[in-house]
Structures are given as C-alpha cells and as structure tokens.
Amino acid sequence: MSTQGELFPQLPSYSAATLQELKLLTADAACTEVEKDAQEVGRAWPTLPSAALYGIAGDVVRAVAPHSEADPAAILMQLLVAASNIIGSGPHCSVESTRHGLNLYSVLVGETSKGRKGTSWGHIDRLCARVDPQWARERVTRGLSSAEGLIAEVQDDEVPPRDRRLLVIQSEFSSVLRVISRDGNNLSSTLRDAWDTGKLRTLVKHAPQQATGAHISMVGHITRLELLRYLSDTEQHNGFANRILWCAIKLSKCLPEGGSVPENEMAALAHRLHNVVTWAQRSGEVEIHRDDAARGLWAAVYPRLSEGLPGLLGAATSRAEAQVLRLSAVYAALDCSSTVRVEHLHAALAVWDYCFASAKYIFGEATGDPVADRLSEALQSAGTEGLTRTQISNLFGRHASVQRITQALAQLTALGAATPKMVSTDGRSIELWITHTSHGGRTVKTFSKLAEEWVQKNLPAEVSPQDAPEEPAEKRNPTLEEWREAFALWLEFACVRRSRDFSGLICLYRSFSDWQNKHNDWALSIDTFEALFAEQDFLVGEVFGTKLVSGLAFRDDL
C-alpha cells in the first residue's frame, strides 16, 4: 500500500500552492523503477546538483521539465551543447598555448529505449529554431557516417564561405561506434581533432579535404547495453571516450497527453538566448578568463580534477579539467560575460559531478580488461567465501596463463576491487582472493559540495542581487482551473504507481476544503469537485478496474 508520505513526500499547503509547484511535486514523486533496478545491482543512479541549474540554462530546464517526460539532465545537457554551438567559435579560453573552443560532445545513455532521449531534443530544437532559424535549418545535421562526410559540412574553399558551426544529432550513436570500429576508418580521429582544434583534413591522394576553424558539437543517444557492446577497447583508451560528457537519463514522469511549453515562456527564453548569440557575434574572438575568486576555487578543485583513475571509468573521465573549463566558459557566455565567476565554475562542477556519476553508473567497476572483468564478476558471486588460485584458474578453463591471471589480479588490487589473504589449512596455507563491494569503499565529496564549502570559507557573506531572496509572492486564491489541474496531476501520478490507495487524494481534497472554509468561498461545492473527475473516470477505470468517484462512497472516506 502506498502511503501519503510516498505520494506527497513534502505535502505543501495547497491554499498557498501554485500550479507550478504542484507540477514539480508530481514530477519529483513520479515512478522510479530505473533507480530501484540500479540499486539492486549495486549501482547508484546519479543526482543532478541544483547548482547546475544556473542562469538561462536552469530557466530552460525549469520551463520545459513540467511539460516533458524527458529527464531534466537530458534537457540541460542538450541545451548546453546546442548553446555552445550556436554561440560560435569566437568566445574561447586558453590553457598555456592551447586554445579551447566552447564546443561540447555529450552522449545520453538510457537503460532502455524508453528514456525519452529524442523527446528532450525536440524542446531544445524548438527553442533554438526561434533564436537562429538559419542555423537550425542548415547547421544541425544527422547521420554521422564518415570523416569525409563530416569534413564536407565545414570544409574550406566554399564560395560563399560556409558557416563553420555544425551540431550533429546522432539518435543512433551505436551506428557511429560500429563505423568507428571498422579497420581503416578515420572517423574517431576526425572527431577528436574537431573537439581539440577544429582543424580537419583527409590524407588522400585524390580530392583531399580540409577544414580550418570548424566548430563542431555533438549529441548522441544510445542505450547502456549498446554502448558497452560497441565501445571498443581502442576507443575506450585512445581519448575518444574522454572527450564525451556521459549523461545517464531515464523517464522522469508519465504524461499520457504529452506536453508543450506555453508560447509566451518559450518566446521569453528565445529572446534571452538571442541576446547571448548577439553578444557573442559582436564580441568576436573574445578570450574568457576567470576572475580572482573563480581562480581561487579552481586552484582548490584542480588537484582532484587532475587525479587519474584506473579502469574503464578512468579512461572515460580522464579529461575532467578540460571539460569543466569549457563548461564554465559556456555558463559565462550564457551570461553574456567574458569573465568566469564563481557561480559559473560552480555550475560547471555540478554538471561534471553528474557526468562523472553517470559514467560510474554506465561503466561500473569494469576495467576494460576481459580477464579482469570476468574475474571480478566471479569474485562478487563468491562473496565472502572468495576464490582460491586453483578455482580462479579453473574459471578460465586453464586457457588463461598464470602470468595473465596475476596481471588481472594486480589490476583489481590497484582498483581496490579485490584483496588477497592467506588462510591456514591442515597442510600449507593457501591464497584466497575476496572481492570488495566498491572501489576503495569510501565516500568522496562531490565537486559541487567542495565548491559550496570553499565559497562559505573564502568569500564574504554578502548577498549579491541575483542571490537575494525573492519577495514572497502575494497570496492569491487558486482558480478553478488550478484546482482541476492539481487533482489531475495526482491522478497522473497514481496511475503511474498503479496504486489503489487514495489517501493522498483525500489529503488534497481536505486542503481544498480548508481553503474553502478559510476564504468562505463555496463556489466550488462537493458537486463541483465530483465534476472535476468526471472526465478522468475512464482513465482511472482503465488503470484500476473501478471508478474513483462515486459521490457517497467518497464522502464516506472523508
């Protein structure tokens, strides 16, 4: 049985609640089967820190999320990638003599095809089409299949000169991985060059291609199983994987009728983003620097960002410093600023926290070494009983040499995933190998948390205008339409959970009644309340096999 606490974990006072709060509340309480599955196999589902929802990027997520089944993280990542491309190659940052454009790569990884990866892009596409219609028509492409095709989209010697911005939306990223794995294919190296410098060329005798100043960004969609199947050992470790911001996503809520952001909200967001593009175009080749406070925070987190990790997780996240650098510059550019402030860097660190946690969820404790990974699985199955050297050798049917097994065990030991111990027997002692449930077995603070602590310790406790608490909104009476939608949202959630317990609904109705008593407003009578559900009866009947509203029975429950 579901309880009221499960249905509404933080039940607000509905007499003062706004419709937006009700929508967010329902979204937060929506079905979380994917998270439960992750916990069952010992993988933690990543949580998007609130600091990532800074500025216009956060406003877009807050505007779109109530109207979409897409994961808010998917909305945010695709907005950041699209914005970084539409801004162009002018704004940039430098590390010593290396120039970093703001172009980003991100791949959205769903546990299944039901993660609404494509749905999340639809909202961003609609927004960007209003900001720069020509870019949306001509500089967003699909179907990445060869290095030659990619270079052709941004190559030199075009008359008139071609726009060097290009956003690749690859809804079947597994097809890219399959192409890359073919012998002699140079798509991987071309994508790496596009991320690094934007200088691309094909070394062929006839009809060579070249592009300079290319500003290429990429969004990929793939399921976790496809990714693990097709991401080859080579691509894991040659720098292709670590140029990608990995983002684990799931269905955020159930919207049987779909949703659409109101036109006035979309227009306001498009106007703000258009101002960003105008600023970038007028600024030209502007280098983005950190201010003094941001440099202090960067110095505090840089050693942790620079730490290398072993295994497949380390290979996929070993470009942390460069990724956070670019993300912080994107957040600054979205503020029409050539200066990275603490809030921009904090937001970038929060995004990296999510991407790192996603990579950990996606790749788990895999090492990329098939012998070590098979051995790790066997040790986990053995539990506290462990495995002897003889059992380990038998595990591979004696097809793996002693040297190869010793190498794999050393790798697991370095990861903290396994440890040996000597066990006394009647004869001589034997070596027993036992697994650890997690690498290192310790909890490490996130970068977002480190940033919060650094700010509290090092910056004066002054409230900046943008951080000043908002004046409390003037209380107003909810409208009939708002009450209607509040009840409809509860029904939506209950249908997702397939719950037969209506305690949350009863609590909501009591809040409704309290509001009527407080305001002495009896315009919405019990008959009106029952009428609110008339249109929902069919849906509820389909899910629960019974009608929810039958006047007298419901009054008896109250």
N, C-alpha and C positions, 0 to 999 in steps of 0.2 A: 504493500500500500504506500502510495506517495503521501508525504506529509506536507502541511502548509509550508514548513521551512524549506522543503525541496522545491516547491512550486514558486515561492517568492522568498528567496534567501534573505533579502533585505526589504521587506514589505514597507513601502513608504506610506505616508499619509495621503490617501487618494484625494482628500479635499484640497490639497495643495499641489498635487502631481500634475505635470504637463504631459501631453500626449507623447512628446519626445522621450521623456523619462520612462514612460510605460513601454515604448518600443524597445529601448535599450535594455530594460529589465527583462523583457521577454526574450530578447536575443541572448542575454547572459545566461538565462535559465534553460536554453534550448538543449536539444539532445546531444550527448557527448559520448556516443558509443566508441568513436575512434580513440578518445583519450583512455577509456576503460580498456580497450584492446591493447593500447601501448603499455599500460600499467601491468597487464597480465604477462607480457613478455619482458618486463623489466626495463622498458624504455620510457623516458619521461617526455611527455608532449610539451613542446616549447610554449612559453608565455610571452606575448608581446608587451614589453615595458611601456608604461604610459608616456615616458619621456620621448618615445619615438614619434608620438602624435603631436609634433611641434609645428606651429605655423600653418601655412596653407595646406601642407601635406596632411596634417592631422585633421584640418577642417574638411578636406575632401573625404577622408575616411569616415568622419562622423556624419557627414551628409549622406553618403552612399550606403553605409552599413545597415541602417534600419530598413532599407528598401531592397536588399540583396541577400541571397543565400550564400554569397561568397565570403570567404574568410577575410576579416579586416586586414590581416597581414598580407594577403594577396593583393588587396586593393592598394595598400600602402606601397608595396614593392613595385608594382607596375606603374603607379603614379610617379615614383622617384625615377624609375628607368626612363619613362616617357618624357618627363620634365627635363631630365638631364640631356636628352637628345634634342628636344625641341629648342632648348636654350642655345645649342650650337657649340662650336669648338672655341669660341673666343674666351670665355671665362675658364681659367685653368689654375693649377697650383704646381709648385715645383718642389722637388726634393734633391738637393745638391744640383746636379746638372740635368736631372731627369724631369721632363715636362709631363704632367698628368692632366689629361683632359677629364671632363666630368662624366664621360660615357661609362655606363654600368652594364653588366650582364647579370641576369637573375633567372633562376630556374625554379618554377613552382612544382613541388613534389607532393602529390596526393597519395594517400594509402590505396585509393581506388580511383576509378574514373569519375566518381561522384563528388569530387572535391570542388566542383564549380569553378575550375581554373579559367575556362573560356568566358564564363559569365562575368567574372571580375574584370576582365579586359574590356568587355562591352561598355561598361560605365566610363572607364578612362578614355576609351576611344571616342565616345560621345562628347566628353569634356574637351579633349584636345582638338576635335574637329571644329569646335567653336572658337578655339584660340587661334589656330593656324590651319584653315581649311586646305590650303595647297599642300602643306606638309602631310596632313592626314591622308590626302588622296594619293600623293606621289612618292612620299618618303617613308611610308610604312609598308613593308613587304612581308610575304610569307613564302615558304617553300625553299628553305636553305638547303642546297644540294651539292654545291661545288665551290671551290675557291674562285674559279673563273667567273662563275655567275655572280658571286659576291662583289668581286672587284669591278665587274662591268657596271654595277649600280653606282659606283663612286669614282670611276676612272678619270684620269686626266685627258686633255686634248679634246674635250667636248666643246662644241660651239652651238649655242652659248654655254658658258661654264655651268656644269651641273652642280646642284645643291649637294654638298658632301655629307649632309646629315642622312642617316639611314637607321631606321628602327626595324629590326627583324622580329616578327612574332612567329614563333615556331610551336604550333599547337601539338605537334607530334615530335617532341625532342628526341625520342628514341630513334627516329629515322636519321637524325643528324649523327647520333652516336654510331649507328650502323655504317653510315657513309664514311665516317672518320676511321673506322676500324679496318677499312679495305687497304690492302697493300698499295703504296704509291700515292694514296690520296693526301693532298696537302691542305685540306680544309681546316684541320686543327691548327696548324702553324699560322695560317692566314688569320684565323680568329684571334689567336694570341697576339699577332702583330697589330691587329686592329685595336685591341684593348690597350696595347702598350704605346704605340706611336701614331697609328693611322697611316703609316707608310706601307703600302702593299704592292707586290709585284709577282708575276709568274715568270719563272725562268724557262721559257720555251723558245725554241729557235724561230718558229714562225708565229707571227702575230702576238708578240709579248704584250702583256697588260701591266699597267702601273697606275697607282693612285697615291696621291700625297694629300695630307690634311684630311683624311677620311675621319668622320665622326660617327662611328657605328656602335649602336647599343643593341641588346638582345634580351628577349623574354622567351623562355622555354616552358613548356608544360609536359609533365611526364608523371607516370606512377612510380612508386618506390620500387616495385619489383622489376619494372622495365629498366630503371636506372641501374640497379645492382646487376642486372643481367648484361647490359650492353656497354656500361662504362668499363673500358678495357684497362688492364694493368698499366699500359703505356700512358693513357690519358689521365689516369689517377695520379701519376707521378711526374709527368712532363710539364706541369704548370697550367694545363688546360682547366682542370677541376678547380684550382685555387683562384682563378680569375672570375669565378661564378659565385654569386651570393645565393646560397641554397636556402630555400624557404619551404618548410613543411606546412601544408594547408589542409583544411578539412571543411566540410559543410558547416556553416555557422548556425543555420536555423532553417526551418521549413516554411516556405511561403507558397502555398498551393496556387495562388493567383499571381505570383511574381511580384514585381515592384518596380517603381520608377521614381527617380529623384525629381521633386517638383521643379518646374521650369524656372521659377524665379531663383531658387537656390543654385541651380546649375549655371544660370546666367551670371550670378554674382561671383561664383568661383571662377568661371571662364574669364571674367573681366580682370580679376586679380592675377590670374596666371598670364593673361595677355600683357599686363603691366610688367611682369617678370621678363617675358620674351623681349619686350621693347627695351627694357633696361639693358639686357644682355647684348642686343644688337647695337645700341648706342655706345656701350662700353668698349666693344671690340675686344682686342687682345688684353684683357684685364687679368692680372695675376691676383689670386685670392690668398691672403695671408691671415694668420691667427693674431688676435690681439694679445696683450700681455697675460690676461687671465687665462685665456684659452691655451697659451703656451705653457703656463704652469700646470694646467690639468693634463695636457698632452705629455709633459715630462713625467707626470705621476703614473700614467697608464701605459706609457710606451714600453717599459721593460716587460710587462705582462703580455702586451700585444706581440712583442717580438719573440716570445718563447716558442720554440718548436715543439710539436707533439709527435710522438711516434704513430705508426699505423696509418690506416686509410683516412681517419679523421684528421690527422696532422697534415696529410697530403692535400686534403680538400680545403683546409683553412689556413694554410701557411702564408697567405698574402694579407694577413689581417691589417697591418699598418697601412698599406696602400688602399685597401677597401674603406677603412674608417676615414682616411684622408679625403678620399673622393666623396664619400657620403656627407662629411661635414661641410665640404665646399658646395655640394648641391643644396643642403639646407640653408647655407648662407646666401647662395644665389636666389633661392626662392624668397628670401627676404630683401632682394634687390641690394645686396651688400657684398662688397669686395673684402669684407673682414669676417673671419670666422670667430664668433663669440662663444662663450662657454655653453650657452643653450644649444648652439648648432652642433658643437662637438658632443655634448651630452646626448642629443638626439641620435647622432651617428653611432655612438657607442651602444645605445639602446637597440638600434637596428642590428648592429653586429652581434649583440647578445642573442637576438632572436635567430639570426642566421647560423651562428655557431651552435646553438642548442638544436636547431633544425638539422644541421649536419651530423650532430651526435645522435639524433633520433634516426636519421636516414641510414647512416653508415654503421651505427652502433660501435661495437668494440672490434670490428673487423680490422685485420692488419693489412689486407691486400695480398697476403701470402696464403695460398690454398692449404698448405700443410699446417701452418699455424692456426688458421681459422677452423679447420676440421678438428684439430687437437683441442682448441678452446671449447668447441661445442661438446666434445666428448667429456672434457673435464667438468663442464657445467652439468651434464647429465649424471655424472658420477657423484656429484655433490661432495659431502664431507668424507666419503669413503676414498675418494681420489683414485688415481691410476698408477700402477707400477710401471717401470720401464718396459717390462715384458708385455703388459697389457697395451701399452702405447704402441709398441712395435707390431703387435697383432692387429691393432686398429687399422693399420695400413696394409695388412696382408703381407707384411715384410717386404713391401715394394718401395718403402722409403728407407734410405740408408741411415745408419746411426748418426752420421755427421749431419744429415738433413734434419733429422728429428731434434738433435741437440741444438741446431741453429734456430728451429722453430720455438723450442722451449726457452731459449735465451731471449727471443723476441717477446714472448709472453711475459717473461720475468721482468723485462725492461718496462713493459706496459703496466706492470702491477696486476696483470690478469691471472697469474699463476705463481705458485711458490713451491719449492721442494722441501721435504723434511725427511729425516732418517727415522725409520721405525724398526725397533728391535724385534727379532723373531727368535725361534728356538735355535736357529742356525745363525747365519750372519745377518747384519742389518740390511734392509732394503730401502731404496729411494722411492718415496711416494710423492706424487705431484697432485696438488689440490688447487682448485680454482678460487679466485676472488670474485665476488658478485659485481664489482665495479672497479675500474681502473683507479688505483690509489685509495679508494674507499673514503674520500674526504670531500667535503662540500667547499666549493670555491666561490667567492663572491663574484657576482656579475660585474661587468664594466659599468653598467648603469648605476649599480649600488656604490661602486668605488667613486664614481663621479659625484653622486649625491653627498657622500661623506667628505670628499675633497672640497666641494663648494661650501658646506657647512663650516668646515675648519678654516678655510683660507679667504673666503670672501665676506665682506661686511654684511651684516644682516639688514640690508636695505631692500626695500620692496620697489622694484622697477615698475614703471607704468603698466607694462604688459603683464606683470605678475600680480598687480594689485587685485585684491578680491573684488569681484563684481558686486555692485549694489544688489541687494536682494530684490528679485523681481516682484513687482506688485501683485499681490494675490488677487486672483480673479476666479469667478465661478466657472468650472468646466462646462463646456457646451454639451448639448445632447449628442452631437457627433463625436466628441471626445470620449464620452461615456460609452457610446456604441463601440468605438474602436478599442477601448480598454477591455471590454468584455470579449470582443472578437480576438484580441491578442491572447487572452487567457485560453480561449478555445483552441487557438492555433497551437499553443504550447502543449495543452492537454492532449491534443490529437497526436502530436509528435511522440509524447511519452506513452500514449495508449493507456492513459490512467483512467480508472473508474472512480477515483476519489475526487470529490468536488469541494474539498474543504477550502482550497484557495479561492474558488469561485464564490463560496459563501462569505469568506472574509472580504472579498472585493465588494460584494453586494452590501455587506454591513457598513463598509466605508461609504458606499453610495447613500445608504440610509442615514448615516451620521451627518453627511453633508446636507441632506435634505432637512434634517432636524435643526442643524446649526443655522442654516440660511432661511429656514421657514419657507422653503420653496418646494411645493408639492406638485410642480408642473409635471414631474416625471413620477408617475404613480407606479404601483406594482404591475398594473396592466401594461403600462408603457414599457416597463422593464421586460416583461414577458415578450412583448412585441419585438424588442431588440434581438431576441434569439430566434424569432420565427424563421428568419432567412438562414439561420445556422442549423436548423433541426435536421435537414437532410444530411449534411456533412457529419454531424455528430452521430446520427443514426447509423451511417455507414461504418464509422470507426468503432463505436461502442455497442452496436446492435440494439440500441434503445434510444428513446428520446430523452434529452436532458431536461427540457422544460415541460412540466405538466403542473400548472399552477398550484393545485392543492398540495401535491407531494413536495414541491419546492418550499412552500410556506411551512410545511411540517418540519423540514430540515432546519429552517431558520428558528 
